[in-house]
């Protein structure tokens, strides 16, 4: 397809094209930031389909391929799955549902109505995600400066940038300010985005806040922020995509007068570097440190451009977002946001405590007990937290870490780990029983594999045996 046709197709659907490009780039940053789980065929497919989207931003089939690949990687990465990537999986499901329903009803899915069907669903998903994430922080431990994740990541981020002086030697007033500012901003963002007249402000606040979070060079927040950026921009008025397309189109048109093949080169420049970096990661030829450095620097540059464009657009005095921006096109499209809501309820129902929109929150929901200010107790639908295992000693470093740091595992979660590591030695306490094994396999019940759906979908993070609940900077379950 000639380069000019690609540009015309993107301009025909500027809002969808803008989202598709940012969605594809977010997939690339995810691969760069999570190299340990990226060397498999599902992630290769993700990289290639993202490249297709970047080559043809207005091509719905490319976006559908990216959504399909994204859902495959969600399954491949589970149970060690980030909250942001589960959100990606839900939005990808919404993309496939929108395309599928359009095809079944013989709607013009290759035109702008895909955005009409998709965007309200995606907005509802991110609102559910963000509301639960903010709500989870309303607990006693998050507001305790000794253990708060807000203080932990503030100090980690400033240290990673060589700005330790900003910590003021752990001044209490500063730490409390960081806690209240974090909670206040996170709680305000979904409110600003729901209220139509404040959505533009909400988008800008959200972009700036997550831009600051992604400055951390020790912890990987680039992928998290890039996903949210693509979704937050959906809350801008529909004219934002047209406004950007007109400026991009005018620049490329002027350049095309001098260089006949330049429009094609524009797509090549956009697609080739991310695809090359992604393939280097999935082939194992780009190390974790190098990949994360590439992700960090490229994201900072991209976010500066995005924020500058958003500010410039808002200075034009655009109209308020459409009244129906949060109204699902059909009741069937509400099923995906409903899944997002149900996932947010899982920690309070103790169905699982992993990737339940409860990240970086110090939230404790264990065996009917909760440290949340409003949800004082849980409604356990499982008995997993009633069967905890304390690791006393182990020859396996991953298990030994839990004993050393005073964390317990559910018995089922320990089984999931030992089924892949049957030769490790360990001493553990389960209730009143103290068990010592030279090989985990000496007790067959310990190494019996879980059903694959159970292992991937119902994850329980490690349980803190100390009080108040500490911030957990690493993934909870042994792996």
Secondary structure as UniProt FT lines:
FT   HELIX           3..12
FT   HELIX           14..33
FT   HELIX           35..37
FT   HELIX           41..55
FT   TURN            57..58
FT   HELIX           60..77
FT   TURN            78..79
FT   HELIX           83..104
FT   TURN            105..106
FT   TURN            109..110
FT   HELIX           113..135
FT   TURN            136..137
FT   TURN            140..143
FT   TURN            145..147
FT   HELIX           149..160
FT   TURN            161..162
FT   HELIX           164..170
FT   HELIX           172..194
FT   HELIX           196..198
FT   HELIX           199..213
FT   TURN            214..215
FT   HELIX           222..232
FT   HELIX           233..235
FT   HELIX           239..256
FT   TURN            257..258
FT   TURN            260..261
FT   HELIX           262..282
FT   TURN            283..284
FT   HELIX           288..315
FT   TURN            323..326
FT   HELIX           331..333
FT   HELIX           334..349
FT   TURN            359..360
FT   STRAND          365..366
FT   TURN            367..368
FT   STRAND          369..370
FT   HELIX           384..386
FT   STRAND          388..394
FT   HELIX           397..404
FT   TURN            405..406
FT   STRAND          407..410
FT   HELIX           411..418
FT   TURN            419..420
FT   TURN            422..423
FT   STRAND          426..430
FT   TURN            431..432
FT   STRAND          433..437
FT   HELIX           440..442
FT   HELIX           444..447
FT   HELIX           452..457
FT   STRAND          463..464
//
